[in-house]
């Protein structure tokens, strides 16, 4: 299974130019498994993380979202 699997991780930090105390962080982590021999179909198990240093009133600064996706690559 590990020969047909891959791990991906992307992080973006977005500071505000006008307010140095405002920072947003976006992170995407995923585990991809090939479902066929031609590398067209993949199963992706993912976790998205969002952080806002100054959330709106009544909101929490951090949020996690888990995803399950079936992806197809057209060739």
CORLINFEN-V102982 format. One record per residue. N is the residue number from 1. PHI is phi in degrees with one decimal (999 if undefined). Layout:
n:N phi:PHI
n:N phi:PHI
This chain:
n:1 phi:999
n:2 phi:-68.5
n:3 phi:-69.1
n:4 phi:-107.2
n:5 phi:-127.0
n:6 phi:-144.6
n:7 phi:-118.8
n:8 phi:-131.6
n:9 phi:-148.1
n:10 phi:-132.7
n:11 phi:-133.8
n:12 phi:-129.1
n:13 phi:-107.8
n:14 phi:-124.0
n:15 phi:-79.8
n:16 phi:-82.4
n:17 phi:-76.5
n:18 phi:-86.1
n:19 phi:-130.8
n:20 phi:-67.0
n:21 phi:-84.4
n:22 phi:-94.0
n:23 phi:-135.6
n:24 phi:-120.9
n:25 phi:-126.9
n:26 phi:-124.1
n:27 phi:-132.8
n:28 phi:-126.2
n:29 phi:-125.2
n:30 phi:-147.0
n:31 phi:-119.9
n:32 phi:-109.2
n:33 phi:-123.8
n:34 phi:-67.8
n:35 phi:-103.4
n:36 phi:-140.7
n:37 phi:-79.9
n:38 phi:-96.7
n:39 phi:56.7
n:40 phi:-99.3
n:41 phi:-104.2
n:42 phi:-137.1
n:43 phi:-103.2
n:44 phi:-121.1
n:45 phi:-106.8
n:46 phi:-128.6
n:47 phi:-138.5
n:48 phi:-108.5
n:49 phi:-124.9
n:50 phi:-128.6
n:51 phi:-130.6
n:52 phi:-129.8
n:53 phi:-68.7
n:54 phi:-131.4
n:55 phi:-70.8
n:56 phi:-63.1
n:57 phi:-55.4
n:58 phi:85.0
n:59 phi:-110.6
n:60 phi:-88.2
n:61 phi:-74.3
n:62 phi:-117.2
n:63 phi:-147.7
n:64 phi:-116.4
n:65 phi:-134.1
n:66 phi:-98.9
n:67 phi:-135.0
n:68 phi:-128.1
n:69 phi:-133.6
n:70 phi:-108.7
n:71 phi:-115.0
n:72 phi:-124.8
n:73 phi:-105.6
n:74 phi:-85.1
n:75 phi:-126.0
